[in-house]
Amino acid sequence: MALIDVGVNLTAASLHKRAAEVIANASAVGVTRNVIIGTSIDVSAAAVQLAEQLPGCIATAGVHPHDAKSVSADFIEQLRSLAQHPQVRAIGECGLDYNRNFSPPDVQRKVFAAQLELAAELAMPVYLHERDAIGDQLAILDQYIAHLPAVIVHCFTGDKTALAAYQERDCYIGITGWVCDERRGFDLQQAVPHIHDNRLLLETDSPYLMPRTIRPKPKSGTNTPANLPWVLAKVAELRNQTADELTALTTTNAIRVFSAWPEAIK
């Protein structure tokens, strides 16, 4: 099986203009399928357009908490329209981020809840973002989770306590290059062995979170999906699994949660 990167910000300025090259380079090292993240109405529309053009790509459609303050009155209708596209397989990236509060917390909560309600209505998975807000995040999520087919915790960086809270809710857990960071990844490294086999996902969150284990050290600070094997290697080491075992697990999980790429299991 080939690897699946479940978190690529391919619309970012550093990647968008060379998107076809980025995806081709990833495929050359075995990362043949990617999830392009939507973080606003405009970015989600751009993500859909890229997913239409590039092989092995699907998209999410949602509003990131940083962008919550900028939504229009009809943003849910716009998301509902985007969600009709066959390449869109989850609602999000949505959630709460109290670390920098680029949007007021009360606005974040309202916009998050509205997207959960839409996902429940459409019976689509939710693609979550959360930073320094797990209490409020879970309280809101719990109001809708019974009606959601799946929940993906994008770029999980928490500790074992946070992991346990998400796993009590049967969430999928996405692990990025944060796990390769000896400076700030210790708590995550301790949590990774406890992620359930059938809920583990791998992602780069490109162009962010370059794995610090890459050797030789890359000249560019721009991360790409081609670096996912470095995340795979660190997670496999922490879990005492082989790279092949972990590839099979995470690929199967991604196919299941996004209802995409059935050909990947052949």
BAFILO-258180 format. One record per residue (C-alpha): x, y, z; residue in one letter. Coordinates in steps of 0.05 Angstrom, whole numbers, padded with zeros to 5 digits, always signed. Layout:
BEGIN
XYZa ...
// end
This chain:
BEGIN
+00000+00000+00000m +00021+00072-00013a +00017+00126+00040l -00040+00176+00047i -00026+00247+00073d -00091+00269+00106v -00071+00341+00115g -00041+00385+00060v -00051+00460+00056n -00039+00459-00019l -00073+00527-00029t -00018+00561+00012a +00023+00611-00026a +00087+00570-00021s +00053+00508-00053l -00005+00531-00096h +00032+00553-00158k +00072+00488-00160r +00016+00442-00136a +00024+00392-00192a +00099+00386-00179e +00086+00378-00104v +00038+00322-00115i +00083+00288-00166a +00143+00292-00119n +00101+00261-00064a +00078+00204-00109s +00150+00190-00128a +00165+00171-00055v +00101+00132-00045g +00053+00185-00020v +00002+00176-00075t -00062+00204-00043r -00073+00270-00007n -00128+00309+00029v -00127+00383+00011i -00151+00425+00070i -00203+00479+00064g -00199+00534+00117t -00248+00587+00090s -00300+00592+00036i -00250+00617-00016d -00195+00568+00005v -00245+00510+00005s -00266+00528-00066a -00193+00530-00087a -00181+00463-00052a -00238+00432-00091v -00210+00459-00156q -00142+00429-00142l -00173+00363-00122a -00208+00361-00189e -00143+00371-00226q -00093+00329-00187l -00090+00253-00183p -00107+00220-00118g -00132+00283-00084c -00195+00299-00046i -00214+00361-00006a -00247+00386+00057t -00293+00447+00060a -00298+00489+00122g -00280+00551+00161v -00219+00551+00207h -00229+00586+00275p -00179+00640+00254h -00227+00658+00197d -00291+00653+00238a -00295+00729+00246k -00298+00738+00171s -00356+00692+00151v -00415+00720+00113s -00486+00711+00136a -00496+00655+00085d -00431+00618+00098f -00466+00553+00116i -00505+00555+00050e -00439+00565+00014q -00408+00506+00051l -00469+00464+00036r -00460+00479-00037s -00386+00461-00036l -00401+00397+00002a -00442+00372-00058q -00379+00366-00098h -00356+00293-00103p -00285+00311-00084q -00307+00341-00017v -00304+00286+00036r -00307+00323+00103a -00331+00388+00134i -00274+00429+00163g -00221+00449+00181e -00264+00475+00238c -00260+00480+00313g -00232+00527+00366l -00165+00561+00375d -00155+00601+00438y -00080+00604+00430n -00080+00669+00391r -00155+00685+00386n -00151+00713+00316f -00227+00709+00321s -00265+00724+00385p -00280+00660+00424p -00355+00670+00423d -00353+00677+00347v -00309+00616+00341q -00358+00575+00381r -00418+00598+00340k -00384+00583+00273v -00358+00516+00298f -00427+00494+00322a -00459+00514+00256a -00409+00471+00217q -00421+00412+00263l -00496+00419+00251e -00484+00420+00176l -00439+00358+00179a -00493+00322+00219a -00546+00343+00169e -00504+00318+00110l -00477+00256+00147a -00406+00277+00132m -00343+00269+00174p -00317+00330+00211v -00244+00353+00204y -00225+00386+00270l -00175+00439+00292h -00164+00452+00366e -00111+00490+00405r -00115+00509+00478d -00191+00499+00476a -00204+00426+00489i -00257+00437+00543g -00302+00481+00501d -00286+00441+00438q -00310+00376+00469l -00371+00408+00501a -00395+00433+00433i -00375+00370+00396l -00414+00327+00445d -00478+00361+00424q -00471+00334+00353y -00425+00274+00355i -00481+00222+00358a -00502+00246+00289h -00433+00249+00257l -00406+00189+00218p -00334+00205+00239a -00290+00257+00271v -00218+00270+00250i -00173+00307+00299v -00126+00342+00251h -00054+00354+00273c -00062+00326+00343f -00006+00353+00388t -00035+00337+00457g -00016+00292+00514d -00044+00226+00538k -00101+00260+00575t -00124+00297+00513a -00116+00234+00472l -00159+00195+00520a -00214+00248+00516a -00216+00243+00440y -00211+00168+00439q -00270+00163+00487e -00308+00194+00429r -00278+00145+00379d -00243+00201+00340c -00191+00190+00287y -00123+00220+00306i -00078+00254+00255g -00004+00257+00271i +00044+00306+00238t +00117+00323+00239g +00106+00353+00308w +00121+00283+00333v +00192+00290+00304c +00206+00353+00345d +00251+00338+00404e +00238+00409+00432r +00163+00409+00438r +00139+00340+00417g +00154+00301+00481f +00081+00297+00506d +00058+00275+00437l +00112+00223+00433q +00087+00194+00499q +00015+00193+00473a +00027+00163+00404v +00036+00090+00427p -00034+00094+00458h -00071+00113+00395i -00118+00057+00373h -00093+00020+00311d -00159+00031+00275n -00160+00107+00287r -00089+00129+00270l -00076+00175+00211l -00013+00208+00184l -00006+00278+00155e +00045+00332+00141t +00003+00395+00150d +00046+00421+00093s +00075+00473+00084p +00081+00475+00160y +00114+00429+00212l +00174+00404+00174m +00199+00341+00209p +00262+00358+00247r +00288+00287+00237t +00300+00297+00162i +00372+00284+00143r +00406+00317+00109p +00371+00378+00136k +00330+00410+00081p +00351+00478+00055k +00279+00501+00049s +00233+00508+00109g +00173+00491+00066t +00144+00424+00083n +00111+00380+00030t +00075+00313+00028p +00139+00281+00002a +00164+00286+00074n +00109+00241+00102l +00155+00180+00105p +00194+00216+00159w +00131+00222+00201v +00116+00149+00187l +00186+00128+00210a +00181+00165+00276k +00111+00140+00292v +00131+00069+00274a +00191+00074+00321e +00148+00100+00378l +00096+00046+00369r +00145-00011+00357n +00113-00026+00289q +00146-00035+00222t +00137+00018+00168a +00098-00032+00126d +00051-00048+00184e +00039+00026+00198l +00028+00042+00125t -00024-00012+00119a -00060+00011+00182l -00061+00085+00166t -00079+00075+00093t -00137+00030+00111t -00161+00081+00163n -00158+00139+00114a -00197+00100+00061i -00250+00084+00113r -00259+00152+00144v -00259+00192+00079f -00297+00139+00038s -00245+00149-00017a -00190+00114-00057w -00216+00042-00055p -00163+00026-00107e -00109+00037-00055a -00123-00029-00021i -00107-00069-00084k 
// end
